């Protein structure tokens, strides 16, 4: 299969995810700036989730750019990733609707962690096809940032039951660490 079809499908799903998230933010009924105040938690959760979806879209692009051929395992690993990412709007809506409540923060972290695991599975599946000596394998190296992200997600999930601010900080730190696109792959493929 041509990787273009896989890229197009994935891009479409990610665009729909972002669309669903913004549609959860309803227009206020009043006409004063004060009427926007109840939307602040929803908007903040939307911003964080938008950043996460953008990060996945960007890194997914680089990952698929490195791909020379697509097989069934890659297609299923990609669908697995898209499944977990498609739950981000639910977690985002719940978190924003209930002002970052403990259970909502834990659920959000679980979705982020499972999305990260799914991405690692997709990455490994692509590496199995491309080979351990491929440019992608060299670019990824030990993937310390990916491992640190999983640790921070776990900290965020556990912390959510005690302090939502610590939980939110953990998720925010991961997002900020990935906000700048992962240059490892870009550097290797530019050579």
Residue, then its C-alpha position, 0 to 999 in steps of 0.5 A: x500500500x502507498x503511504x500517502x493513503x495512510x497519511x491522508x486518512x490519519x490527517x483526516x482523523x486528526x482534523x476531525x478530533x480538533x473539530x470535535x474539541x472546538x465544537x464542545x465549546x459553546x457560544x455564551x448566551x450573554x453579550x458581555x465579556x463576563x459571560x466568557x468566564x465560565x468558558x475559561x476551563x473549557x478553553x484551557x483544556x482545549x488549548x492543551x489538547x490542541x497542542x497535544x493533537x498538534x504534536x502527534x500530527x507533527x511527529x506522525x508526519x515525520x514518522x511516516x515520512x521515513x516509511x518506505x512501505x506500508x504493511x498490515x501491521x503498520x496500518x493496525x498500529x496506526x489505527x490503534x494510535x488513532x483510536x486513543x487519540x480519538x478519545x482526547x475530545x471526551x477527556x478534554x470535554x470532561x476535564x473542562x466541563x468539571x473544572x479539572x476535577x480529580x477523576x477527569x484529570x486522571x482520565x485525561x492522563x490515562x488517555x495521554x499515556x495510552x496514546x503515547x504507548x500506541x505511538x511507541x508501538x507504531x514507531x516500533x512497527x515502522x522500525x521493524x519494517x525499516x530496520x534497526x540500521x535505518x535512518x529512522x532508528x538512528x534518529x530516534x536513538x534511545x528516545x529519552x524524551x519519550x520515556x520521560x513523557x511516560x513517567x510524567x504521565x504516570x506522575x500526573x495520573x497518580x497526582x490527580x487523586x491528590x492535587x490537580x495542579x501537580x497533575x496538570x503541571x505534569x501534563x503541561x510539562x510534557x506538552x511543552x517539551x514536545x511543542x518544538x517539533x522533534x528535530x532528530x528525524x528532520x536532521x537525519x533526513x536532511x542529510 
